[in-house]
Amino acid sequence: MKNIKKLSGLGYTTVEIVIVFVIITIITGIVAGNLLTFRHRVSTETTTSSIINDIKEQQNRAMLGEREQTISFNSTSYQMNDFNIDLDSSLQITNVTFPEEKIVFASISGEIVDFIPGQNTLIIHNSFNNQAKIININRFGVITSVL
């Protein structure tokens, strides 16, 4: 008969398995938290880019058409002609300093109608991570800065 060796020490103890599980859980939590923060930061950037593109589109329509084009803002959405664009639930448009919280582009010239110096900004605010983007526009409808 062959000698049967005792098979001791070939498995993992319960303590070792628990420690590995805890380490994996901690790493997963850190990665998930970073991904969530990244998602909200990207959401703010994407929404800001979309608003800027829509402002430019409205100006281009005014310059090509025979009538004024308007983009109106409220805290959770903005409206262009008959289109209403809702923002992500963590985003708000705040501190719109344009008269009546809207931008009106003159036909042909594309300039902002009734432009008042100093009343030319809007802020996109993310309530999740307290990030804000400030958009400044000059009398000619040009985005002068995004801070």
Backbone as CSV, one residue per row, in Angstrom:
resi,resn,N_x,N_y,N_z,CA_x,CA_y,CA_z,C_x,C_y,C_z
1,MET,0.831,-1.175,0.000,0.000,0.000,0.000,0.874,1.236,0.000
2,LYS,0.392,2.174,-0.739,1.121,3.432,-0.799,0.808,4.245,0.437
3,ASN,1.769,5.016,0.820,1.550,5.910,1.958,0.666,7.085,1.518
4,ILE,-0.341,7.293,2.256,-1.226,8.431,1.989,-0.746,9.579,2.852
5,LYS,-0.377,10.657,2.161,0.112,11.823,2.886,-1.078,12.620,3.385
6,LYS,-0.896,13.221,4.505,-1.931,14.063,5.098,-1.996,15.372,4.299
7,LEU,-3.152,15.717,3.861,-3.339,16.916,3.058,-3.707,18.100,3.955
8,SER,-2.770,18.596,4.657,-3.050,19.750,5.515,-2.406,20.989,4.910
9,GLY,-3.019,22.140,5.133,-2.468,23.407,4.677,-2.671,23.676,3.202
10,LEU,-3.532,22.943,2.520,-3.741,23.165,1.102,-4.899,24.125,0.816
11,GLY,-5.693,24.513,1.772,-6.834,25.399,1.550,-6.620,26.751,2.210
12,TYR,-7.622,27.588,2.107,-7.574,28.910,2.734,-8.413,28.871,3.995
13,THR,-7.986,29.635,4.956,-8.767,29.710,6.187,-9.887,30.731,5.993
14,THR,-10.846,30.665,6.855,-11.971,31.598,6.798,-11.492,33.033,6.970
15,VAL,-10.539,33.262,7.825,-10.009,34.603,8.067,-9.367,35.161,6.794
16,GLU,-8.619,34.346,6.086,-7.981,34.793,4.849,-9.030,35.162,3.796
17,ILE,-10.052,34.369,3.682,-11.118,34.643,2.710,-11.845,35.931,3.066
18,VAL,-12.129,36.145,4.331,-12.809,37.368,4.770,-11.938,38.591,4.495
19,ILE,-10.642,38.499,4.765,-9.740,39.633,4.520,-9.710,39.986,3.031
20,VAL,-9.617,39.005,2.170,-9.618,39.252,0.729,-10.946,39.871,0.300
21,PHE,-12.045,39.368,0.825,-13.360,39.914,0.493,-13.472,41.377,0.926
22,VAL,-12.983,41.711,2.105,-13.022,43.092,2.604,-12.175,43.998,1.713
23,ILE,-11.000,43.554,1.312,-10.127,44.358,0.439,-10.811,44.607,-0.907
24,ILE,-11.398,43.580,-1.484,-12.103,43.734,-2.758,-13.282,44.698,-2.615
25,THR,-14.008,44.607,-1.514,-15.141,45.504,-1.270,-14.687,46.955,-1.158
26,ILE,-13.594,47.210,-0.456,-13.067,48.568,-0.299,-12.633,49.131,-1.652
27,ILE,-11.917,48.345,-2.418,-11.458,48.804,-3.743,-12.646,49.086,-4.656
28,THR,-13.653,48.220,-4.638,-14.849,48.431,-5.450,-15.566,49.712,-5.048
29,GLY,-15.662,49.978,-3.753,-16.305,51.203,-3.271,-15.573,52.458,-3.717
30,ILE,-14.258,52.432,-3.664,-13.463,53.588,-4.088,-13.636,53.832,-5.588
31,VAL,-13.556,52.782,-6.375,-13.702,52.915,-7.826,-15.106,53.412,-8.179
32,ALA,-16.138,52.867,-7.551,-17.515,53.285,-7.840,-17.719,54.753,-7.484
33,GLY,-17.185,55.197,-6.366,-17.292,56.604,-5.974,-16.612,57.524,-6.964
34,ASN,-15.434,57.144,-7.430,-14.729,57.955,-8.420,-15.470,58.000,-9.750
35,LEU,-16.073,56.895,-10.145,-16.833,56.873,-11.397,-18.073,57.751,-11.312
36,LEU,-18.725,57.770,-10.155,-19.909,58.604,-9.979,-19.543,60.082,-10.049
37,THR,-18.448,60.469,-9.396,-17.987,61.853,-9.455,-17.618,62.219,-10.884
38,PHE,-16.946,61.335,-11.573,-16.569,61.567,-12.965,-17.805,61.760,-13.835
39,ARG,-18.830,60.955,-13.607,-20.066,61.041,-14.382,-20.700,62.420,-14.230
40,HIS,-20.751,62.934,-13.002,-21.364,64.244,-12.782,-20.520,65.369,-13.382
41,ARG,-19.201,65.246,-13.323,-18.332,66.259,-13.922,-18.525,66.272,-15.443
42,VAL,-18.589,65.098,-16.046,-18.797,64.995,-17.485,-20.188,65.514,-17.852
43,SER,-21.177,65.270,-17.010,-22.527,65.756,-17.263,-22.544,67.279,-17.336
44,THR,-21.838,67.948,-16.428,-21.764,69.411,-16.436,-21.081,69.898,-17.706
45,GLU,-19.970,69.271,-18.076,-19.233,69.669,-19.277,-20.081,69.457,-20.537
46,THR,-20.750,68.330,-20.621,-21.558,68.010,-21.790,-22.742,68.965,-21.919
47,THR,-23.408,69.241,-20.815,-24.545,70.155,-20.844,-24.103,71.555,-21.235
48,THR,-22.964,72.005,-20.708,-22.439,73.322,-21.076,-22.161,73.384,-22.572
49,SER,-21.532,72.361,-23.106,-21.257,72.314,-24.550,-22.542,72.319,-25.369
50,SER,-23.549,71.582,-24.917,-24.822,71.531,-25.628,-25.505,72.893,-25.643
51,ILE,-25.498,73.581,-24.504,-26.116,74.902,-24.427,-25.389,75.880,-25.355
52,ILE,-24.069,75.838,-25.330,-23.287,76.719,-26.211,-23.602,76.434,-27.677
53,ASN,-23.660,75.168,-28.048,-23.992,74.808,-29.432,-25.396,75.257,-29.809
54,ASP,-26.343,75.128,-28.879,-27.708,75.552,-29.169,-27.806,77.072,-29.299
55,ILE,-27.045,77.810,-28.504,-27.007,79.271,-28.631,-26.470,79.645,-30.010
56,LYS,-25.387,79.004,-30.414,-24.813,79.280,-31.742,-25.791,78.912,-32.858
57,GLU,-26.496,77.809,-32.696,-27.474,77.391,-33.703,-28.584,78.420,-33.842
58,GLN,-29.083,78.927,-32.718,-30.135,79.940,-32.777,-29.631,81.209,-33.464
59,GLN,-28.402,81.588,-33.190,-27.833,82.769,-33.832,-27.711,82.537,-35.345
60,ASN,-27.230,81.371,-35.731,-27.106,81.054,-37.163,-28.461,81.075,-37.860
61,ARG,-29.483,80.566,-37.219,-30.830,80.585,-37.796,-31.301,82.024,-37.999
62,ALA,-31.011,82.879,-37.022,-31.410,84.286,-37.143,-30.679,84.949,-38.304
63,MET,-29.410,84.631,-38.462,-28.614,85.247,-39.530,-29.047,84.761,-40.914
64,LEU,-29.554,83.544,-40.999,-29.992,82.986,-42.281,-31.453,83.282,-42.598
65,GLY,-32.227,83.577,-41.559,-33.660,83.733,-41.753,-34.117,85.170,-41.776
66,GLU,-35.412,85.304,-41.757,-36.006,86.626,-41.802,-36.623,87.023,-40.477
67,ARG,-36.463,86.218,-39.454,-37.059,86.570,-38.168,-36.073,86.343,-37.029
68,GLU,-36.381,86.966,-35.906,-35.551,86.812,-34.711,-35.651,85.379,-34.194
69,GLN,-34.587,84.950,-33.516,-34.574,83.633,-32.886,-34.333,83.826,-31.392
70,THR,-35.051,83.057,-30.594,-35.004,83.223,-29.147,-34.617,81.915,-28.470
71,ILE,-33.843,82.038,-27.408,-33.574,80.904,-26.523,-33.877,81.388,-25.106
72,SER,-34.829,80.713,-24.441,-35.288,81.105,-23.108,-34.794,80.098,-22.080
73,PHE,-34.459,80.598,-20.898,-33.908,79.752,-19.846,-34.804,79.768,-18.615
74,ASN,-34.919,78.616,-17.971,-35.441,78.558,-16.607,-34.530,77.632,-15.825
75,SER,-34.805,77.375,-14.595,-33.835,76.679,-13.744,-33.551,75.239,-14.162
76,THR,-34.505,74.533,-14.737,-34.299,73.117,-15.040,-34.329,72.784,-16.525
77,SER,-34.517,73.795,-17.380,-34.579,73.536,-18.824,-34.353,74.832,-19.586
78,TYR,-34.257,74.694,-20.894,-34.234,75.866,-21.762,-35.020,75.542,-23.021
79,GLN,-35.496,76.589,-23.681,-36.391,76.390,-24.818,-35.908,77.180,-26.022
80,MET,-35.914,76.508,-27.161,-35.593,77.119,-28.447,-36.783,76.876,-29.356
81,ASN,-37.393,77.961,-29.844,-38.584,77.844,-30.678,-39.591,76.930,-29.988
82,ASP,-39.912,75.803,-30.562,-40.889,74.899,-29.967,-40.243,73.716,-29.245
83,PHE,-38.915,73.733,-29.110,-38.214,72.624,-28.475,-37.859,72.980,-27.038
84,ASN,-38.205,72.094,-26.117,-37.859,72.264,-24.714,-36.808,71.222,-24.353
85,ILE,-35.671,71.656,-23.830,-34.592,70.745,-23.473,-34.481,70.713,-21.956
86,ASP,-34.743,69.539,-21.364,-34.649,69.368,-19.918,-33.227,69.007,-19.527
87,LEU,-32.784,69.515,-18.372,-31.450,69.228,-17.869,-31.469,67.983,-16.994
88,ASP,-30.289,67.422,-16.780,-30.103,66.326,-15.838,-30.598,66.790,-14.464
89,SER,-31.088,65.872,-13.653,-31.692,66.242,-12.366,-30.722,66.950,-11.417
90,SER,-29.420,66.752,-11.564,-28.464,67.411,-10.668,-28.026,68.779,-11.189
91,LEU,-28.481,69.165,-12.390,-28.058,70.423,-12.995,-29.155,71.475,-12.957
92,GLN,-28.725,72.733,-12.820,-29.640,73.867,-12.863,-28.986,75.007,-13.617
93,ILE,-29.806,75.806,-14.286,-29.332,77.039,-14.887,-29.677,78.150,-13.898
94,THR,-28.653,78.819,-13.393,-28.866,79.855,-12.387,-28.267,81.175,-12.855
95,ASN,-28.682,82.228,-12.221,-28.127,83.565,-12.454,-28.098,83.942,-13.927
96,VAL,-29.204,83.783,-14.608,-29.305,84.243,-15.990,-29.515,85.751,-15.917
97,THR,-28.531,86.509,-16.376,-28.618,87.963,-16.254,-29.185,88.636,-17.488
98,PHE,-29.482,87.881,-18.530,-30.102,88.457,-19.718,-31.517,88.929,-19.366
99,PRO,-31.977,90.025,-19.970,-33.332,90.496,-19.685,-34.364,89.402,-19.945
100,GLU,-35.276,89.250,-19.013,-36.348,88.255,-19.075,-35.824,86.831,-19.218
101,GLU,-34.570,86.607,-18.834,-33.934,85.284,-18.867,-34.008,84.632,-20.252
102,LYS,-33.804,85.459,-21.283,-33.785,84.917,-22.638,-32.829,85.730,-23.497
103,ILE,-32.344,85.065,-24.537,-31.470,85.701,-25.520,-32.253,85.756,-26.819
104,VAL,-32.340,86.955,-27.386,-33.038,87.136,-28.657,-32.019,87.620,-29.678
105,PHE,-31.869,86.854,-30.752,-30.944,87.211,-31.824,-31.709,87.915,-32.944
106,ALA,-31.167,89.055,-33.381,-31.790,89.812,-34.467,-31.610,89.077,-35.780
107,SER,-32.626,89.191,-36.632,-32.512,88.556,-37.949,-31.441,89.275,-38.764
108,ILE,-30.819,88.555,-39.621,-29.753,88.972,-40.539,-28.444,89.271,-39.808
109,SER,-28.421,90.170,-38.810,-27.160,90.542,-38.151,-26.721,89.500,-37.120
110,GLY,-27.663,88.847,-36.469,-27.326,87.870,-35.436,-26.935,88.488,-34.108
111,GLU,-27.021,89.810,-33.987,-26.695,90.470,-32.726,-27.794,90.225,-31.704
112,ILE,-27.446,90.377,-30.414,-28.429,90.198,-29.352,-29.281,91.466,-29.258
113,VAL,-30.588,91.279,-29.348,-31.532,92.391,-29.284,-31.577,92.929,-27.859
114,ASP,-31.591,94.257,-27.718,-31.669,94.942,-26.415,-30.566,94.488,-25.463
115,PHE,-29.353,94.325,-25.975,-28.218,93.898,-25.164,-27.888,94.973,-24.132
116,ILE,-27.677,94.564,-22.905,-27.288,95.471,-21.822,-25.941,94.996,-21.287
117,PRO,-24.902,95.830,-21.393,-23.587,95.428,-20.874,-23.690,95.050,-19.382
118,GLY,-23.033,93.969,-19.029,-23.079,93.485,-17.646,-24.213,92.508,-17.394
119,GLN,-25.140,92.427,-18.333,-26.228,91.456,-18.218,-26.089,90.454,-19.359
120,ASN,-24.997,89.695,-19.287,-24.668,88.818,-20.406,-24.099,87.472,-19.958
121,THR,-24.542,86.959,-18.825,-24.018,85.679,-18.348,-25.148,84.729,-17.953
122,LEU,-24.794,83.448,-17.940,-25.641,82.433,-17.329,-24.727,81.388,-16.713
123,ILE,-25.214,80.750,-15.681,-24.411,79.778,-14.940,-25.110,78.436,-14.950
124,ILE,-24.346,77.381,-15.272,-24.829,76.009,-15.152,-24.218,75.452,-13.879
125,HIS,-25.071,75.063,-12.945,-24.612,74.615,-11.624,-24.975,73.159,-11.402
126,ASN,-23.993,72.368,-10.946,-24.214,70.968,-10.612,-24.340,70.872,-9.095
127,SER,-25.522,70.534,-8.614,-25.758,70.474,-7.170,-25.098,69.261,-6.520
128,PHE,-24.744,68.252,-7.294,-24.112,67.055,-6.729,-22.684,67.342,-6.275
129,ASN,-21.881,67.967,-7.147,-20.483,68.216,-6.799,-20.156,69.706,-6.675
130,ASN,-21.191,70.551,-6.695,-21.052,71.994,-6.521,-20.163,72.633,-7.590
131,GLN,-20.110,72.030,-8.753,-19.345,72.575,-9.871,-20.230,73.548,-10.630
132,ALA,-19.633,74.623,-11.124,-20.389,75.613,-11.893,-19.597,76.027,-13.124
133,LYS,-20.311,76.301,-14.199,-19.731,76.819,-15.431,-20.434,78.134,-15.749
134,ILE,-19.651,79.197,-15.927,-20.180,80.517,-16.237,-19.949,80.798,-17.710
135,ILE,-21.026,81.099,-18.428,-20.945,81.403,-19.855,-21.182,82.901,-20.034
136,ASN,-20.235,83.576,-20.677,-20.354,85.003,-20.991,-20.507,85.165,-22.494
137,ILE,-21.430,86.042,-22.891,-21.715,86.267,-24.306,-21.688,87.771,-24.562
138,ASN,-21.060,88.188,-25.650,-21.027,89.622,-25.961,-22.232,90.033,-26.811
139,ARG,-22.315,91.304,-27.145,-23.475,91.844,-27.863,-23.651,91.237,-29.252
140,PHE,-22.574,90.686,-29.801,-22.641,90.085,-31.128,-23.007,88.602,-31.077
141,GLY,-23.285,88.090,-29.887,-23.663,86.696,-29.741,-22.503,85.740,-29.667
142,VAL,-21.299,86.282,-29.501,-20.093,85.457,-29.434,-19.857,85.038,-27.986
143,ILE,-19.605,83.750,-27.778,-19.257,83.250,-26.446,-17.854,83.761,-26.141
144,THR,-17.732,84.680,-25.180,-16.442,85.267,-24.888,-15.644,84.477,-23.869
145,SER,-16.345,83.760,-22.981,-15.614,82.929,-22.023,-16.552,81.897,-21.415
146,VAL,-15.944,80.791,-21.010,-16.619,79.741,-20.249,-15.691,79.429,-19.096
147,LEU,-16.107,79.816,-17.919,-15.250,79.643,-16.734,-15.786,78.561,-15.831
